[in-house]
């Protein structure tokens, strides 16, 4: 079989013709133009230069409180009354604080940084709950973005402060509660809605503020109580300004609101602080606090122990516990329906050294008897430099009041 082999001259590469090179370059330019025209035809726009994101990791700026607490609370004030409560938390050292209003003149006097204030609407709600509700619903995403920016992701729980009488607080408060659930889910704080990490402080108006204000408060209170009963809002603290007037009858106008707000915020703050501190006696820890904070409607109290003699007796402690449940600034609710409680005794070292353990035990037992069968009472004993002995209580799992307004 004969195979004809090619000669070497057949494999020799020929030098490219100059004219042929120019033709090829022209063809490439034409093809490039056609590709660009094709992209423009497909997209309908010129393709801009798009900067690519940096490969460097973004460092998040964390907001930290000015104290060590058991929980990192984020506080949101809605409306004028709610913003005043939030401002009080700011003064106590909380730094995850935001305030929201529909009127600029109501935001201006609130002493928190301007970056922590959000104005929506701008014309106010005119004490109309429905108007405020519409404004807040319209700005849901704006509010969520604002809270993300103010709080970052470093939170454990959110507390929404609401003045129930005005239009902004009454109409916008429940919307903000719902938005805060979305916030917690975004931050990974809540795995599901039933695991409530959003609570509220609801300030009820006094009787003298009129029927429209009363109706606003009634509707708002009913909405939040329903959330609480569904386990999607906890804790719920109902602050009664009418009751404050009776407990502090001689307060001047300029001291009334400061006293009311400071009383509730300071008690809340006290339990958050001591739950993060050790005790050489008996400690009230974060797990104890969590039990009460997750129990729905709660009530606070604080009463000094006034012994008749030099030694604090059993009856002195038990009397303070009973008095504590009566003299609180919260709504007229039946604390005997509570299922969880904490009783913390704080005094100077000399007083504690001269107080029999049996006397303290008698006071704790008194609280257990008042709450009834099946209740849980957490205890704590701490010393301080301030002279005297004070009994602080927090009661949770309280049944919803049948009537808040007469």
C-alpha positions as CSV (number, residue, x, y, z in Angstrom):
1,X,0.0,0.0,0.0
2,X,1.6,3.2,-1.1
3,X,0.9,6.4,0.8
4,X,1.8,9.8,-0.7
5,X,3.7,11.8,2.0
6,X,3.5,15.6,1.9
7,X,6.6,17.6,1.2
8,X,8.2,19.9,3.8
9,X,7.2,22.9,1.6
10,X,3.6,22.1,2.3
11,X,4.0,22.7,6.1
12,X,6.0,25.9,5.7
13,X,4.2,28.9,7.3
14,X,3.7,31.8,5.0
15,X,4.3,35.4,6.1
16,X,0.9,37.2,6.6
17,X,-0.1,39.6,4.0
18,X,-0.3,43.2,5.2
19,X,-3.5,43.9,3.4
20,X,-5.0,40.7,4.9
21,X,-4.0,41.9,8.4
22,X,-5.8,45.3,8.0
23,X,-8.9,43.5,6.8
24,X,-8.9,41.2,9.8
25,X,-8.6,44.2,12.3
26,X,-11.4,45.9,10.5
27,X,-13.6,42.8,10.9
28,X,-12.8,42.6,14.6
29,X,-13.7,46.3,15.1
30,X,-17.0,45.7,13.2
31,X,-17.7,42.6,15.3
32,X,-17.0,44.5,18.5
33,X,-19.4,47.3,17.5
34,X,-22.0,44.7,16.7
35,X,-21.6,43.2,20.2
36,X,-22.0,46.6,21.9
37,X,-25.0,47.4,19.8
38,X,-26.5,44.0,20.6
39,X,-26.1,44.6,24.4
40,X,-27.6,48.1,24.0
41,X,-30.5,46.7,22.1
42,X,-31.0,44.0,24.8
43,X,-30.7,46.3,27.8
44,X,-32.0,49.5,26.3
45,X,-29.3,51.5,28.3
46,X,-25.6,52.3,28.2
47,X,-23.7,50.0,30.5
48,X,-21.9,52.0,33.2
49,X,-18.8,51.1,35.0
50,X,-20.0,49.4,38.2
51,X,-17.8,49.5,41.3
52,X,-17.3,46.1,43.0
53,X,-17.8,45.8,46.7
54,X,-14.7,45.8,48.9
55,X,-13.4,42.5,50.1
56,X,-12.7,44.0,53.5
57,X,-15.2,43.0,56.3
58,X,-17.5,45.7,57.6
59,X,-17.0,46.3,61.3
60,X,-20.3,47.0,63.1
61,X,-20.3,49.8,65.7
62,X,-21.9,48.5,68.8
63,X,-24.0,50.6,71.2
64,X,-23.2,50.0,74.9
65,X,-25.1,51.1,78.0
66,X,-23.3,53.0,80.7
67,X,-23.8,50.3,83.3
68,X,-23.7,46.5,83.6
69,X,-27.2,45.0,83.4
70,X,-28.6,41.5,83.1
71,X,-30.3,42.5,79.8
72,X,-29.3,44.8,76.9
73,X,-32.6,46.6,76.5
74,X,-33.6,48.7,73.5
75,X,-36.1,51.3,74.4
76,X,-38.5,53.0,72.0
77,X,-40.6,56.0,73.0
78,X,-43.8,56.6,70.9
79,X,-45.6,59.9,71.3
80,X,-44.9,62.6,73.8
81,X,-45.6,60.6,76.9
82,X,-43.8,57.6,75.7
83,X,-40.8,59.7,74.6
84,X,-40.6,61.2,78.1
85,X,-40.4,57.6,79.6
86,X,-37.7,56.7,77.0
87,X,-35.8,59.9,77.9
88,X,-35.8,58.8,81.6
89,X,-34.2,55.5,80.6
90,X,-31.5,57.5,78.7
91,X,-30.8,59.5,81.8
92,X,-30.3,56.2,83.8
93,X,-27.6,55.2,81.4
94,X,-29.4,53.2,78.7
95,X,-28.0,54.0,75.3
96,X,-30.2,52.0,72.9
97,X,-32.9,54.6,73.1
98,X,-35.1,55.9,70.2
99,X,-38.1,58.2,70.1
100,X,-40.7,58.6,67.4
101,X,-43.4,61.3,67.0
102,X,-45.6,62.9,64.4
103,X,-45.1,66.5,65.6
104,X,-41.7,68.2,65.5
105,X,-42.5,70.4,68.6
106,X,-43.1,67.3,70.7
107,X,-39.7,65.8,69.7
108,X,-37.6,68.9,70.2
109,X,-37.6,69.0,74.0
110,X,-36.7,65.3,74.4
111,X,-33.1,65.1,75.7
112,X,-31.7,62.4,73.5
113,X,-29.3,62.8,70.5
114,X,-31.0,64.0,67.4
115,X,-29.8,60.9,65.6
116,X,-32.1,58.9,68.0
117,X,-35.2,60.9,67.0
118,X,-37.6,60.1,64.1
119,X,-40.3,62.5,62.8
120,X,-43.0,60.9,60.6
121,X,-46.0,62.7,59.2
122,X,-44.9,66.0,60.6
123,X,-48.3,67.5,61.3
124,X,-49.2,65.6,64.4
125,X,-52.2,63.3,64.9
126,X,-54.5,65.7,66.7
127,X,-55.3,63.1,69.4
128,X,-56.9,61.0,66.7
129,X,-55.8,57.4,67.1
130,X,-56.9,56.3,63.6
131,X,-54.9,59.1,62.0
132,X,-51.7,58.1,63.9
133,X,-52.3,54.5,63.1
134,X,-52.4,55.2,59.4
135,X,-49.2,57.3,59.5
136,X,-47.3,54.6,61.3
137,X,-48.5,51.9,59.0
138,X,-47.5,54.0,56.0
139,X,-44.0,54.4,57.4
140,X,-43.4,50.8,58.7
141,X,-40.2,50.2,56.7
142,X,-38.9,53.7,57.6
143,X,-39.4,52.9,61.3
144,X,-37.8,49.5,61.0
145,X,-34.7,50.9,59.2
146,X,-34.4,53.7,61.8
147,X,-34.5,51.3,64.7
148,X,-31.9,49.0,63.0
149,X,-29.6,52.0,62.7
150,X,-30.0,53.3,66.2
151,X,-29.8,49.9,68.0
152,X,-27.5,47.9,65.8
153,X,-27.8,44.2,66.5
154,X,-26.6,44.1,70.1
155,X,-29.9,43.7,72.0
156,X,-31.7,41.1,74.2
157,X,-35.1,42.7,74.6
158,X,-37.1,45.7,73.4
159,X,-39.3,47.9,75.6
160,X,-41.8,50.1,73.9
161,X,-43.0,53.1,76.0
162,X,-46.4,54.5,75.1
163,X,-48.4,57.4,76.2
164,X,-51.9,55.9,75.7
165,X,-53.9,59.2,75.8
166,X,-52.5,61.1,72.9
167,X,-53.2,60.2,69.3
168,X,-49.6,59.4,68.3
169,X,-48.9,57.0,71.2
170,X,-52.4,55.4,71.2
171,X,-52.4,54.8,67.4
172,X,-48.8,54.3,66.7
173,X,-47.8,52.3,69.8
174,X,-49.3,48.9,68.8
175,X,-47.8,49.3,65.3
176,X,-44.3,49.9,66.8
177,X,-44.7,46.8,69.0
178,X,-45.3,44.7,65.9
179,X,-42.4,46.4,64.1
180,X,-40.2,45.6,67.0
181,X,-41.0,41.9,66.6
182,X,-39.8,42.2,63.0
183,X,-36.7,43.9,64.4
184,X,-36.0,41.1,66.8
185,X,-36.4,38.5,64.1
186,X,-34.0,40.4,61.9
187,X,-31.4,40.5,64.7
188,X,-32.1,36.8,65.5
189,X,-33.4,37.6,69.0
190,X,-36.7,35.9,68.4
191,X,-36.8,32.5,66.7
192,X,-40.6,32.6,66.6
193,X,-43.4,35.1,67.5
194,X,-44.4,33.1,70.6
195,X,-41.0,33.7,72.1
196,X,-41.8,37.2,73.2
197,X,-38.8,39.5,73.5
198,X,-40.8,42.7,73.2
199,X,-42.5,44.4,76.2
200,X,-44.3,47.7,76.8
201,X,-44.8,50.4,79.4
202,X,-48.3,51.9,78.9
203,X,-49.0,55.2,80.6
204,X,-52.7,55.8,81.2
205,X,-54.0,59.4,81.4
206,X,-55.7,61.0,84.4
207,X,-59.5,61.5,84.5
208,X,-59.2,65.2,83.9
209,X,-57.9,64.8,80.4
210,X,-61.3,64.3,78.7
211,X,-63.4,61.5,77.2
212,X,-61.5,61.4,73.8
213,X,-58.2,60.8,75.6
214,X,-59.9,58.2,77.8
215,X,-61.2,56.4,74.7
216,X,-57.8,56.4,73.1
217,X,-56.3,54.9,76.2
218,X,-59.0,52.3,76.6
219,X,-58.6,51.0,73.0
220,X,-54.8,51.0,73.2
221,X,-54.8,49.2,76.6
222,X,-57.2,46.5,75.3
223,X,-55.0,45.9,72.2
224,X,-51.8,45.5,74.3
225,X,-53.5,43.3,76.9
226,X,-54.6,41.1,74.1
227,X,-51.0,40.8,72.9
228,X,-50.0,40.0,76.4
229,X,-52.6,37.2,76.7
230,X,-51.4,35.8,73.4
231,X,-47.8,35.7,74.8
232,X,-46.5,38.0,72.1
233,X,-45.9,40.9,74.5
234,X,-44.0,40.6,77.8
235,X,-43.6,42.3,80.1
236,X,-46.6,44.7,80.1
237,X,-46.4,47.5,82.7
238,X,-49.5,49.6,83.0
239,X,-48.7,53.0,84.6
240,X,-51.7,54.8,86.1
241,X,-51.3,58.6,86.3
242,X,-54.5,59.0,88.3
243,X,-53.1,56.7,90.9
244,X,-49.9,58.7,91.0
245,X,-51.9,61.8,91.8
246,X,-53.3,60.1,94.9
247,X,-49.9,58.7,96.1
248,X,-48.2,62.1,95.6
249,X,-50.9,64.6,96.1
250,X,-48.6,67.6,96.8
251,X,-46.4,67.3,93.7
252,X,-46.0,70.5,91.7
253,X,-46.8,70.5,88.0
254,X,-43.1,70.5,86.9
255,X,-42.3,67.5,89.3
256,X,-45.3,65.4,88.6
257,X,-44.3,63.7,85.3
258,X,-40.6,63.5,86.4
259,X,-41.6,61.7,89.6
260,X,-44.0,59.3,87.8
261,X,-41.5,58.4,85.1
262,X,-38.5,58.1,87.4
263,X,-40.4,55.9,89.8
264,X,-41.2,53.2,87.3
265,X,-38.1,53.4,85.2
266,X,-35.8,53.4,88.3
267,X,-37.5,50.2,89.7
268,X,-37.2,48.5,86.3
269,X,-33.5,49.6,86.1
270,X,-32.8,48.4,89.7
271,X,-33.9,44.8,88.9
272,X,-32.0,44.8,85.6
273,X,-28.8,45.9,87.5
274,X,-28.9,43.6,90.5
275,X,-29.7,40.6,88.4
276,X,-26.1,41.1,87.0
277,X,-24.5,41.4,90.4
278,X,-23.2,38.9,92.9
279,X,-24.4,38.8,96.5
280,X,-22.6,37.4,99.5
281,X,-26.1,36.7,100.9
282,X,-28.7,35.5,98.4
283,X,-28.5,36.4,94.7
284,X,-31.3,37.3,92.4
285,X,-29.9,36.3,89.0
286,X,-30.7,36.7,85.3
287,X,-32.7,33.5,85.1
288,X,-34.9,34.7,87.9
289,X,-35.5,38.0,86.2
290,X,-36.3,36.3,82.9
291,X,-39.0,34.2,84.6
292,X,-40.8,37.4,85.7
293,X,-40.1,39.4,82.5
294,X,-41.6,36.6,80.4
295,X,-44.8,36.3,82.5
296,X,-47.0,39.0,80.9
297,X,-48.5,41.8,83.1
298,X,-46.1,42.8,85.9
299,X,-46.2,45.3,88.8
300,X,-43.4,46.9,90.8
301,X,-43.2,48.2,94.4
302,X,-40.6,49.6,96.9
303,X,-41.2,50.3,100.6
304,X,-38.6,51.1,103.3
305,X,-38.7,49.0,106.5
306,X,-39.4,51.1,109.5
307,X,-38.7,49.1,112.7
308,X,-40.3,50.1,116.0
309,X,-37.1,49.4,117.9
310,X,-33.4,48.8,117.3
311,X,-33.9,45.3,115.9
312,X,-35.9,44.6,112.7
313,X,-38.6,42.1,113.7
314,X,-40.6,39.6,111.6
315,X,-43.6,41.8,111.6
316,X,-41.6,44.8,110.3
317,X,-40.6,42.9,107.2
318,X,-44.0,41.4,106.5
319,X,-45.7,44.7,107.0
320,X,-43.3,46.2,104.4
321,X,-44.2,43.5,101.9
322,X,-47.9,44.0,102.3
323,X,-47.5,47.8,102.1
324,X,-45.4,47.3,99.0
325,X,-48.2,45.7,97.1
326,X,-50.6,48.6,97.9
327,X,-48.3,51.6,97.4
328,X,-47.4,51.2,93.7
329,X,-47.9,53.6,90.8
330,X,-49.2,50.9,88.5
331,X,-52.8,50.5,87.4
332,X,-55.3,49.2,90.0
333,X,-54.8,45.5,89.3
334,X,-55.1,42.5,91.6
335,X,-51.5,41.4,92.4
336,X,-52.8,38.4,94.3
337,X,-53.5,36.8,90.9
338,X,-49.8,36.9,90.1
339,X,-47.9,33.6,89.5
340,X,-44.3,34.8,89.7
341,X,-42.6,37.3,91.9
342,X,-39.2,38.6,93.1
343,X,-38.6,40.0,96.6
344,X,-35.3,41.7,97.0
345,X,-34.1,43.2,100.3
346,X,-31.3,45.8,100.1
347,X,-29.7,47.4,103.1
348,X,-26.5,48.7,104.6
349,X,-24.1,46.1,106.1
350,X,-24.8,47.1,109.7
351,X,-28.5,46.8,109.3
352,X,-28.3,43.4,107.6
353,X,-25.9,42.1,110.3
354,X,-28.5,43.0,112.9
355,X,-31.5,41.6,111.1
356,X,-32.3,38.0,111.9
357,X,-32.5,35.7,108.9
358,X,-35.8,34.5,110.3
359,X,-37.3,38.0,109.9
360,X,-36.4,38.0,106.2
361,X,-37.7,34.5,105.7
362,X,-41.0,35.6,107.3
363,X,-41.3,38.4,104.7
364,X,-40.6,36.1,101.8
365,X,-43.2,33.7,103.1
366,X,-45.7,36.5,103.5
367,X,-45.4,37.3,99.7
368,X,-45.8,33.6,98.9
369,X,-49.0,33.4,100.9
370,X,-50.4,36.6,99.3
371,X,-49.9,35.2,95.8
372,X,-51.5,31.8,96.6
373,X,-50.9,28.2,95.5
374,X,-48.6,27.5,92.6
375,X,-46.7,30.7,92.8
376,X,-42.9,31.1,92.5
377,X,-41.1,33.7,94.6
378,X,-37.4,34.5,93.8
379,X,-35.3,36.1,96.5
380,X,-32.4,38.4,96.8
381,X,-30.5,40.1,99.6
382,X,-27.9,42.7,98.8
383,X,-25.9,45.3,100.8
384,X,-25.4,48.9,99.9
385,X,-23.7,52.0,101.5
386,X,-27.0,53.8,102.0
387,X,-28.4,53.5,105.5
388,X,-31.6,51.6,106.1
389,X,-33.4,48.6,104.7
390,X,-35.8,48.6,101.7
391,X,-38.0,45.9,100.3
392,X,-38.4,45.8,96.5
393,X,-40.9,43.6,94.7
394,X,-41.8,42.7,91.2
395,X,-44.8,40.5,90.5
396,X,-45.6,38.9,87.2
397,X,-48.2,36.7,85.6
398,X,-51.0,39.0,86.9
399,X,-54.4,38.5,85.4
400,X,-55.7,41.2,83.1
401,X,-57.8,43.8,84.9
402,X,-61.5,43.6,84.2
403,X,-61.9,47.3,84.3
404,X,-59.1,49.9,83.9
405,X,-61.4,52.9,83.6
406,X,-64.4,53.8,85.8
